[in-house]
Amino acid sequence: PQDIVIQKIDTGSYFVPSEYKLEYEKYLKSDEAVKIKNRKDNSTRWMISNYETNFCKKNKKVYISLKKTDWLTLQFMWGKYKLSESKNKIISDIFINKRISPNSFCLHLVLLTKDEKIITTAISKEKLNDYPLTWAATIGEQIEKVDFSMGTEFDKNFVINWVSRALKEEFGIYEDQFERIVFSDGIRVLSVDVEGDIGNISLLTLVKMDVKFDEFIEESRKHPEIDKEFASIDYVEIKDVPEIMVQTNILNSKLHPSTFLRLQMTYLHIYGVNSFVMEYKKASKKRHKKVFFEKDIKD
């Protein structure tokens, strides 16, 4: 996690690409935007505005710059992603021109228990902007200033702070529990992703737990959660990931769209590419007996 480094905060007002400026100004006057403002729901969000890498073999880093944006700006830009020509251009700009449109910097957090279970949660039906009542591995959390700010400096452990806050808010896992149930060197950033449906940039981060699944559930019941955004909790065995990849149709399933990548990257990190290829081929040849993600979701 220390290899992801916040380099600076870009100052300045919220922005959208110049070609959308007139549409954006019109959107801010729409009934939808006015309702959000009147409810005081136009909260500050943080976007990645730039990124750089070094190629030192012994000390590789990803340096990122953050910039303030807000909920209304994100709502507008997410609407542009519904248009394929806008979506393709925005994604191309990120990778080719480093011209990054407003996004919400997110954490895709995967929890792996000591008995090799990947914790899954079903997103609440109230979370209308993020595929409600689909299964995710495990949760998502947008970054907050408290995660990275140390007055005028940036916290070098901001990813760990972010993970800790997410566990506290979603599962009621407080700091003393966090230190006890998470392996001391068990947090890894597996990839930096662009979510193709809305353009958010996310850190796919794995947390290896020093407790079994049932023990984690017991720990999560000791304190009330602060901002729980899921309806149900379950798990899948990590050894079943190749079979899940074979038999589950991403376009017609109960899975959050990012769950496939989260599962696959976790398996690759633990068992490696060769194992994945071998088990994927085995699963492709046999008749499917297991059924995944078919339990009823109780909200």
Backbone hydrogen bonds, N-H to C=O, Kabsch-Sander energy under -0.5 kcal/mol:
donor,donor_aa,acceptor,acceptor_aa,energy
4,I,1,P,-1.4
5,V,3,D,-0.7
5,V,62,V,-2.9
7,Q,5,V,-0.7
7,Q,64,I,-3.3
8,K,64,I,-0.9
10,D,8,K,-0.6
10,D,66,L,-3.5
20,Y,17,P,-2.4
21,K,18,S,-1.4
24,Y,20,Y,-2.7
25,E,21,K,-2.4
26,K,22,L,-1.8
27,Y,23,E,-2.3
28,L,24,Y,-2.2
29,K,26,K,-1.0
30,S,27,Y,-2.0
34,V,30,S,-2.3
35,K,31,D,-2.3
36,I,32,E,-1.8
37,K,33,A,-2.2
38,N,34,V,-2.7
39,R,35,K,-2.0
40,K,37,K,-1.4
41,D,36,I,-2.6
43,S,41,D,-2.3
45,R,69,T,-2.1
47,M,67,K,-2.7
49,S,47,M,-0.6
49,S,65,S,-2.6
50,N,65,S,-1.1
52,E,63,Y,-2.8
54,N,61,K,-1.5
59,N,56,C,-0.8
62,V,3,D,-2.7
63,Y,52,E,-3.4
63,Y,61,K,-0.5
64,I,5,V,-3.0
64,I,62,V,-0.5
65,S,50,N,-2.3
66,L,8,K,-2.2
67,K,47,M,-2.0
68,K,10,D,-0.6
69,T,45,R,-2.8
71,W,43,S,-1.7
74,L,70,D,-2.0
75,Q,71,W,-2.7
76,F,72,L,-2.2
77,M,73,T,-2.3
78,W,74,L,-3.1
79,G,75,Q,-1.5
80,K,76,F,-1.1
81,Y,77,M,-1.0
82,K,79,G,-1.2
83,L,80,K,-1.7
84,S,82,K,-0.6
86,S,83,L,-0.6
87,K,83,L,-2.7
88,N,84,S,-2.7
89,K,85,E,-1.4
90,I,86,S,-2.6
91,I,87,K,-2.4
92,S,88,N,-2.3
93,D,89,K,-2.4
94,I,90,I,-1.7
95,F,91,I,-1.6
96,I,92,S,-2.7
97,N,92,S,-0.6
97,N,93,D,-0.9
98,K,93,D,-1.0
99,R,93,D,-1.7
100,I,98,K,-0.9
101,S,99,R,-0.5
105,F,46,W,-2.7
105,F,103,N,-0.6
106,C,201,I,-2.4
107,L,141,E,-2.3
108,H,106,C,-0.5
108,H,203,L,-2.5
109,L,107,L,-0.8
109,L,139,I,-2.4
110,V,108,H,-0.5
110,V,205,T,-2.9
111,L,109,L,-0.5
112,L,110,V,-0.5
112,L,207,V,-2.7
113,T,111,L,-0.5
113,T,117,K,-2.7
114,K,211,V,-2.9
116,E,113,T,-1.8
118,I,236,V,-3.2
119,I,111,L,-2.4
119,I,117,K,-0.7
120,T,234,D,-2.3
121,T,136,A,-2.3
122,A,232,S,-2.2
123,I,121,T,-0.6
123,I,134,T,-2.7
124,S,229,E,-2.2
127,K,124,S,-1.4
128,L,126,E,-1.8
130,D,127,K,-1.7
133,L,123,I,-3.0
134,T,131,Y,-1.0
135,W,254,K,-3.5
136,A,121,T,-3.1
138,T,136,A,-0.6
139,I,109,L,-1.9
141,E,107,L,-1.8
143,I,105,F,-2.3
147,D,144,E,-1.8
148,F,144,E,-0.6
148,F,145,K,-1.1
149,S,145,K,-2.4
150,M,153,E,-2.9
152,T,150,M,-0.8
153,E,150,M,-1.4
155,D,148,F,-2.5
158,F,155,D,-1.3
161,N,157,N,-2.5
162,W,158,F,-2.4
163,V,159,V,-2.6
164,S,160,I,-2.7
165,R,161,N,-2.5
166,A,162,W,-2.3
167,L,163,V,-2.2
168,K,164,S,-1.9
169,E,165,R,-2.9
170,E,166,A,-2.4
171,F,167,L,-1.8
172,G,168,K,-1.1
173,I,167,L,-1.8
174,Y,172,G,-0.9
178,F,174,Y,-2.8
179,E,175,E,-2.1
180,R,176,D,-0.9
181,I,177,Q,-2.7
182,V,178,F,-1.6
183,F,208,K,-2.1
186,G,183,F,-2.0
188,R,186,G,-0.5
188,R,206,L,-2.4
190,L,188,R,-0.7
190,L,204,L,-3.0
191,S,204,L,-1.2
193,D,191,S,-0.5
193,D,202,S,-3.1
195,E,193,D,-0.5
195,E,200,N,-3.2
196,G,194,V,-0.8
198,I,195,E,-0.9
199,G,195,E,-3.2
202,S,193,D,-2.8
202,S,200,N,-0.5
203,L,106,C,-2.4
204,L,191,S,-2.7
204,L,202,S,-0.7
205,T,108,H,-2.8
205,T,203,L,-0.9
206,L,188,R,-3.1
207,V,110,V,-2.8
208,K,186,G,-2.5
209,M,112,L,-3.2
209,M,207,V,-0.5
210,D,181,I,-4.2
216,F,212,K,-2.4
217,I,213,F,-2.2
218,E,214,D,-1.8
219,E,215,E,-2.3
220,S,216,F,-2.3
221,R,217,I,-0.7
221,R,218,E,-0.9
222,K,219,E,-1.4
226,I,168,K,-0.6
226,I,169,E,-0.9
227,D,169,E,-2.5
231,A,122,A,-4.0
232,S,122,A,-0.7
234,D,120,T,-2.8
236,V,118,I,-1.9
238,I,116,E,-2.2
240,D,237,E,-1.6
241,V,238,I,-1.5
244,I,240,D,-2.3
245,M,241,V,-2.4
246,V,242,P,-1.5
247,Q,243,E,-2.5
248,T,244,I,-1.7
249,N,247,Q,-0.5
250,I,248,T,-0.7
252,N,249,N,-1.4
256,H,135,W,-3.1
259,T,256,H,-2.2
262,R,258,S,-2.1
263,L,259,T,-2.8
264,Q,260,F,-2.6
265,M,261,L,-2.7
266,T,262,R,-1.7
267,Y,263,L,-2.3
268,L,264,Q,-2.6
269,H,265,M,-2.1
270,I,266,T,-1.9
271,Y,267,Y,-3.3
272,G,267,Y,-0.7
272,G,268,L,-1.2
276,F,272,G,-1.6
277,V,273,V,-2.6
278,M,274,N,-2.3
279,E,275,S,-2.7
280,Y,276,F,-2.6
281,K,277,V,-2.1
282,K,278,M,-2.0
283,A,279,E,-2.4
284,S,280,Y,-1.8
285,K,281,K,-1.2
285,K,282,K,-0.6
286,K,282,K,-1.4
298,K,296,D,-0.6
299,D,297,I,-0.6
